[in-house]
Each structure stands twice: as C-alpha cells, then as structure tokens.
Amino acid sequence: MSVDPRTPVLIGYGQVNHRDDTDPVEPVDLMAVAARNAAHDRVLRAVDSIRVVNLLSARYRDPGALLAQRIGAEPRTTRYSPVGGNVPQSLVNQACLDIRDGRAGVVLVTGGETWRTRTRLRRAGGRLVWTQQDDTVPIAECDGEDVPMVGPAEERIGLDRPAYVYPLFEQALRIAAGEKADDHRRRIGRLWSRFNAVAVDNPHAWIHQPVPAEEIWQPGPKNRMISWPYTKLMNSNNMVDQAAALVLTSVQTATDLRVPTQNWVFPLAGADAHDTYAVANRAELHRSPAIRIAGARALELAGTAIGDIDHVDLYSCFPSAVQVAAAELGLPTDDPERPLTVTGGLTFAGGPWNNYVTHSIATLAELLVANPGHRGLITANGGYLTKHSFGVYGTEPPPAGFRWEDVQAAVDAQPTTVSSGAWSGTGVVESWTTPFDRDGRPQQAFLAVRTPDGARTMAVIRDPEAAESTVREDIAGAAVDVHDDGTATLI
C-alpha cells in the first residue's frame, strides 16, 4: 500500500525510573534520559517542537527550552500543557494533526516527575533543587486551558480531591449492580490484582512485587483505608520518580532520519471530549457519556471495533475509573486474554501525576512492535472522570491517514442532572464515601443526595461517630436531612 508521506508516525518511545536515594534528580534531567532512551541523537537534534506535560514536582518558566539544551535540539516552538491525566494523549492527537498538516516536523512529547525525591527531601527538612531560568526566558506557551475541578455543590462541603470523589463513583457502581459491600470489595480487589500481575512483568513498572487480592482490598498496617471502600493500594501511587518521552514525525521525515520501519507505530485515530465539570451535574455517577461517545468515535475513525483491539490500557487512577470506562466501551473486566492495562496501572506501574499516559503509550508501542499487525487502544482521563482523550494505534498505516474528532457537541446533547447546591430538606442517599484518618478512624462522610424533585445535592456528615455507621451499614436509599450549610444527618 502506498503511504502518504505526511502520515504521522511514532518513531521513539522511552521511559526511565529513578530509584537512587543518594542522587536527587530534577524533572527536566529525567525527561532528558527518557528522550535519549526514546531516540537516537540525530533524531533528537531534528526535534522542532517540544511539548511538556504539566509538572508538579518543580516549576520552570519553560521546561521545553531547558530540555532542548540538554538533548541538543533547537526547536522552533516549546509548549506547556494544562493539568490533567488526559493531557498526554491529547498532546499526541494534536501533534499528529500538526505533523499531518505541515505545522510541525518532529515533535517530542514528554513529562517527568520526581515527587518521591521531593517528598523524601522535605521530610528530612530539605528541598528539591531545580534549574532556575531568569526573567529573560519567556514563559512557555500553554497548550490549552485548565478547567474547574469542582462546582459550587462540591466546594461548599470540601469534596475537593480525587481520593474522595472516585470512591463516591465506586459506591454508585456497587449500588447500580445490586452488590453487597463485601462482595463488591472482593471483586475490585481481584480486578486490581490482575493489574498488579501485569506490573510484575512490566520492566518499566515501579512495583514488581506480587500482591494478592486479599491484601489489596483489606486494610492492614501497610495498606490503610483512605476513603471507604478504597485502601491505599486502590489509589494512584504518585511516590515515584519517573519520566517518559514520545517522538512523532511524518513517514517522509522518519525515512530521511533512517529510523528502522520495524520500530514505527502509527497513531490511527483519536478523539477528545469531556463530561460535565461539576460532579453534581452528572446524569448518573457510574456512567460517562464522554467515554462512550468519544471512545466509539475513535474506534470508528480508525476503521476498527473494540473486539478487534488486541491491547487496551484504561486509565486506572482508581478502580471506578476502569470499571466505568470498561462498561462504556463494552469491555469485560476479567478477560485473561486481554487485560485492561498494558502497564499495571497507576497504583503499581506508577502514577506520576499528569504524565502516566505518556508511559502507557510508550509501553503500548513496545508491545505493538513486538507483535506486528496488532492494534491497541489508549484511554486518558483528567479531573474526576471529566476530561477524556482516546488514541488507537497499530503497526500498519491508516488507509485514510490519521483522523481525529472533538465530539463535545454529541456529549453536550446527553441528559444531565440539576444540581441544587444550596438546597436543604429531606432527601435520599444516592452514593457516599467515608474518608479515614491515618489511625484508621472514619472522619466524616460525603454524600450524594437525591432531592424529592430528582435533583442532586452534595452533603457531608461531620460527626465521626455517625460517619462510622456509614461503613458498618449500607445506607443506599436511606433518608437524610440536609441542612443549610451542607451538613447532613441520617434519619
């Protein structure tokens, strides 16, 4: 088949784990190592656009400019992303469009975090030191805008972090399935143990130790309960020093740079969309219209179907994210022939804040190169199951070229729920989660409450003793009084 020379192709994919506690390292240096692991120096010197995933471990005016100095590149443009786990796949989608349409020649997409080193130094009374750029260095152009993480209903009760919101989704999944609490916890423990098994065999994973399902879902001395029903081992693991890098270009340039064709991986298609930014406005807490619509469209644009995909990596910050995505895409969660991760997920492979998906794409690329003819699907998620990006990859070039679509209009046409942010009265519990302190005691309980007119409000039980009862009892459908300040009392 004749291939359009402008067809985008992934020609480099590198990763690095830094484990040496005697050698503090800054993120830009880890990204340089990952870039060199991804591509030959002659390829890196040809990079004309560097796009860096938003960093939390360090603050640079223009990390792409620093990275260019370290790898010997002279890019025309450097960009910096907004916050979100969806970002790496979105950056790849945009890079492919820019390469296809002649706006870029060789694009380096990269990110790195040294949160483990930063945390260790702070605990010892020190601080992570990173390269300072003076005011003569322009601040990098931002590749998009940050979006609000919460709405007024969530803000007024302090429902403000992933460790609280995702277990709220988990309870909604359990309630919708009609499962008993212990049966449900055992099931998601088995799901996460299958992710752990993939990490054990992934050379790029942070944790290689096998962990039985029982040790995942049951709290213990090294696995405390974070927010019911999630233990620590069901949360993303950001205590890592990791970086990854991807190099994309056109077929023509890849040929000119003498990159062996057996190392080529083609991005076939992509799609992006977001669900309602405010959790309280979601039609159902265990569903995602954006995943359903954007995922289906990406597969359609790639000319394939979910049953023809050989390798899948579902964004796995928490078990609920995986289960919702699997349901929307039509994937079983327990297929031994097709695990829902290629890395082992953010708990075991590593959760370097916004940059996990750069690692999942790099790992998928290695799998595809080792299995010519196979296809893979990457899903990326930012916020609270909010922002979604999809990529379909293969070793054969797409007959119609790379295709991408923003399907937001179709998502916006889906039903939503009215949020009654300042509502008070008697409603019923739709879902809940109960955060624990470090001593294993329930602190409070966050509730999603349905009002008599079918709207939703968010509320919180502040009394620790009352919160403890939400762990012992299944309060789904229970009557609850919500007060003017957002606090609640079970009836």
N, C-alpha and C positions, 0 to 999 in steps of 0.2 A: 504494500500500500504506500502511495506517495504521501509524505507528511509535509504539511505546511511548515516552512522553516521558522515561522513566527510562533509555532506551538510552544507553550510553556512546558518546561521540564524541570524536575527536581534532580539536581546533579550532586548535591552534597548534603550530608546529614551526620552530625557529630554530637556526642554527649560527653559529659565529664561529671564525676563525683569527687569531691574533695573531702578527705577524711583525716587529714593530718592536723591534729590539735596544736602542734608546735609551730605551725606555719599559717598564721592568719592571712586570709586572702580576700581581696575586694572583688565585687561582682564583675567589673569590666575585665579583670585578668582571667577569671573563669570563662567568660564569654570568648576571650581570645583563644584559650585552649580548645574550647568546643569548636570554634571556627576552624582551627588547624586540624582538628580531628575530622571535620566535615569535608575539607577540600584541600587540594594541593596549593602551594604558594602562588603559582601562576594564575590559578582561578581566583584566589583571594585578591590578588593585585588588580584583577579586572572588575571587581565589585564597584558599581557606580551608584548604589543606593543601599544604605544600612537602615534597617527598621528594628528598633529595640522595644521589647515588651516591657511594660511599666514595672519598675523596680521598687521594692520596699526596703531592702537592706541598706541601700546607700542612695544619695541624692547627687546627681550630676547635672550640670547645665545642658550638656549634650553628650550622653554616653556613646552615641554612634561615632562622634568625632574622635573621642579617646580610643575607641576600639579600632578605628581606621588606622591610627598611628601605630597601634600595636601589631596589626597584621599586614601593614604595608600597602593599604588601599588608599585611593584618592577619590572618594565618592563625590558625585555632584550633589547628592541630597542625603541628609540624615533625618530620620523621623523618630518620634517617641509616641508610644501608644497610650490610650486611656487605660483605666483599671478594668479588669475583667478576665475571667478564665476563658472566655470566648475569643479573646484577642488574637492568640497565635494563628488560629485557623482563619480568622477574618483578615489578618495581615497576609497570609498566603493567598487567599482569594484575591485580594487587591493587587498583590504582586503579580499574579498570573494575568490579571486584566491589563496591568501596566506593561508587562512584557509583550503580551499579545498585540497591544495597540501601539507599541513603539515608544512608550513614555519612560521605559527603563530597560537596561541591557542585562545586568547581572545584579540580583537583589539578594542581600544577606538579611535573613530574619533570625533574630537571636534574643535570648534573655538569660539571666542568671541571678541567683540569689545565694547569699551567704548568711542566711538567718541563723543557722546553727552557730557559726562563729560569732556573729554579732551578739547573740543571746549569751553565749558562754563568756565572752569578754565583759559584758555588762554585769553578769552575776559575780564576776571577780573584781568589780569596781573599775574596769577599763572601758574602752570603747573601740569600735571598729574604725579604722582609719582608711579613708579612700582618697583618691586623687582629686585635688581641688582645681577647678577651672576658674580663671578670673573673669571679671565682668566684660572683657573684650570678646569672650566666646558667646555667640548668640545662643539663646535657649532654643533647643531643638523644636522644630515644628511638630505639633501634636497631630497624630493620625486619627482624629475623631474626638468625641466629647465624652466626658464622664456623665453617667446618668444617675439619678437619685436611687439609692438602695432601698429606701423605705418611704411610706406615705405617712400622713398625719396620724392614722389609726395605730400604726406600729410605733411611731415616735413617742406618743403620749404615755405608753406603758413600758418603754425601754426594750422593745423587741427589735434589737438592733445588730444582731450578729448571726453568721451562718450556723453556729453551734446551737442556736435557739430555733431558728426558722426551719432548718431541714428536718429535725425530729418532729416538728409540727406536721410537715408533709408525710413523714413516716407513719404517724398515728392515723392520718387521713387514709393512707393506703390500707392499713390494717382494718380500719372500720369499714371501708368500702368492700373489702374482701370478706368481711364477717369472721375474721380470725380471732382466736383467743390470744391474749397478750403473750403468754409463754410460748405458744406455738409459733407466733409471729417472730419473736426474738430468736428462737432456734433457727427459723428459716433464713432470716437475714444473716445470722451467724454462718450458716452454710454457704450463703451467697458470697460473703466476704472471705471465707476460707478458700473458695475457688479463685478469687482474685489473688490471695496470698500464694496459692500454688503456682500461678503464672509468674509472680515476682521472684519466687525461688529460682526459676530457670531463666530469668532475665538478667543478663550480665550488667545492665545499666541500672537495676533497681537498687534502692537504698537498703532495704531489708530483705535478706535472703533466708532468714530463719523460718521454717515451717511453723505455723500457728494453728492448732486445732480449732474447729468451730466453737467448741465449748469455751475455750479461753478468749474468744472474741466477743461473744455475746454476754458472758457472765462477768460481772465486775470482780476485780481482785486487787491485790496490793500494787501491781504494776499496770493495772487496767481499770482505773477508777471510772465510775459513772460520771459523764459530763452533763448530759441533759437527756432525761428519760425519753426513749429507751436506748439511747446511744452511749456506749462506753467509749473510752479513749481510742480503742482500736477500730472504731467505726467513724472516726473523724479524720480529716485530711492531716497529713504529717508535714508541717512546714519546717520542722527542725532538721533541715538538710542544707548542704552546700552543693548546689547543682547548677549546671548550665547546659544549654543545647543550642545548636545552630543549624539553619537550613539555608542552602544556596539554590536559587532558582534562576533560570535563564531560558533562552529560546533554543530550539533544536539547532538552529544555524550556529549560534554562539557556542553551544555545547560542543558541536563538531569542530569549530575553529579552535576551541580550547583543549581539544584532544581528550575529552572526558570519555572513557570507555562506555559504549552504549549499554553494556550489561549492568552498569550502575545507574542507569536512568530510571526514574519513576515519574509517571505522568499524572499530574492533577487532572482528573477528568471533568469534574464539575464541582460546584459549590453553591451554597445558599445561606442566607442570613435572615434573622427575624428576632423579635423579642415579644415576650408575654407582657402583660400589664406590669408596670414598675412596682405598684403597690400590691403587696400580697393580699390585702383585704379585698381587692377588686377582682381576684381570680374567680372564674365561674366555679371551679372545683379545685380543692387543694391537692388532689392527687392526679391532676391532669396537666398537660401542656399543649395547647393548640399550636404554639410556635414550633415545638419539636415535631409534632405530627405533620404539619403543613410544609415546613422547611425541609425536614428530612425526606419526605416523599418527593419533593420537587428536586432536591439534589440528585436523588437516585434516578428520577425521570430524565433530568438533563444529561446524566451520564449514560443513558440508554441501558439501564440495568434495573434489577429489582432486589429487594432485601434478601430473597432466597438465593441470589447468585453472588452474594458478598461472602468472601472467604474469611476475612479478618475484620473484627469490629473492636473499636475502643470507644466505649461510652464514658462520658465524663463522670468521674467517680469520687467527688469530694465527700459524699455521704451515700449510704445505701439507697435512700429515697431517690436521689438523682438518677441512679442507674435503673431502678425499677420503673420510674415514670417514663424515662426515655425508651426502655425496652418495650413497655406497653404501647407507647405511641408509634413506635417503629415496627411493631409486630414481631419482636424477637423473644424467644423463650429465655428465661434466666438460668436454666440449668442444662443447656445443651453441651455435653462434654466435647463434642467435635468443634464447637465454635464458642469459646469463652467470650465474655463481653468486654474483655480487656486484652491488649497486647503487651502492656507494661506490668500489670499487677495493681494499678490504680494509685490514687493519691495517698492512701494510707501506707502502702508497702513499697511501691516504686518510688514514692516521694511526691510531696505537694509543694513545690517551690512557688507558692503564691500564684501569680497570674501566668506563670510560664510552663505549667505542666504539659499543655498540649503541644508545645514545641518538642518535648520529649516523646509524646505519643506518636507524632508524625514521623520523627526520626526512627523510632522503633518499628513502626509500620513499614517504612521504606526498606529497612533491612530485611524484614520478613518477605516483602514482595520481591526484592531482588533475589532472595534465596528460593523463591517459588514463582518462577516466571509464568505469566498467564493468570495469576490470582488477582483479586481485587479487594480493596479494603475501604472501610468507612470510618471516618473520624467524626466524633461529635464534641463540641466545646460549649461550655456553659459558664456564664458570668452572672454575678448577683445571686439572687435567690430563685434559681431556676428561671431566670429572667431573660438574659441575652444569650442567643444561640447561634452557633455557626457550624456548618457541615462541610466536609470535604470527602470526595470519592476519588480513590487513587488506583492506579494499575500500572502494569509494565508495558501495556500496548497503548499506542497513542489514540486519543479520541478521534473517531472519524470526522466529527463535525467541529473539532477543536474544543478548547476549554470553554465551558459555559457556566455562567453564574447568574443568580437572580436574588433580588431582595423581595421577599414575599410578604412584606409587612402589611400591605393592603388586605390580603386574604386573612391574615391573623386578626387584624383590627375589626374585621367583619364578624368575628366569633362572639358569642354571648359573654358577658361579664356579670359581676355581682356589684350591687350598690354597696358602698362602704359607708357605714354610719359611725364616723369617727368619734363624735361626742355624744353618742346615744347612751341612755340609761333606762333600765327597766328589767323585765324578766325574759330571758331567752333560753336557748338550749345549747349545750356544748357540742360543737361540731368536731373539734380536734383540740389537742393540748400537748404541751411538753413541760417537763419539770426539771429545771437546772439544779445541779447538786454543787455543794461546796467541796473543797479539797479534802475534807474529813468525811466525805460520804453522806452528808446530810442534805435532804431537799431544802432549797432556799425559798422558792416561790414556784408558781405555775402560770405559764402563759396559755391563754385560752382563745380559740376562735369560736365565736358565739353567733348563732343564727337568731335573728330577731323575729318577732311574730309576722312581720311583713316580708320575710325572706331575704332581708339584707344581712350583712355581716358586720360585726364589730369585733375588735380585739380587746381583751381584758386580761387582768393579772390578779392572781391570788397572792397577797403579800405574806400572809401568816404561814410560817414554816410548818406548823402542825397540820393546818388544812392542806398545804401543798403536799405533805407526806401522804395524805389519804388518796391523792390522785395517782400515786404509784401503786398503792395496795389495791385500789378499786378501778374498775372500768367505768369511767364517768361519761362515756359517749352517750349523747342524748339526754344527759341529766339537766334538770332545771338549774338556772344560775341567775342570781341578781347582779346586774352590772350597775355600778354607781357613777355619779357624775365625773369623778376623777379617773375612771377606767379601772378601778379596783373591782373585784368580784367576790361573791360569797355563794358557795354551793348551797342549794336548798335541800 
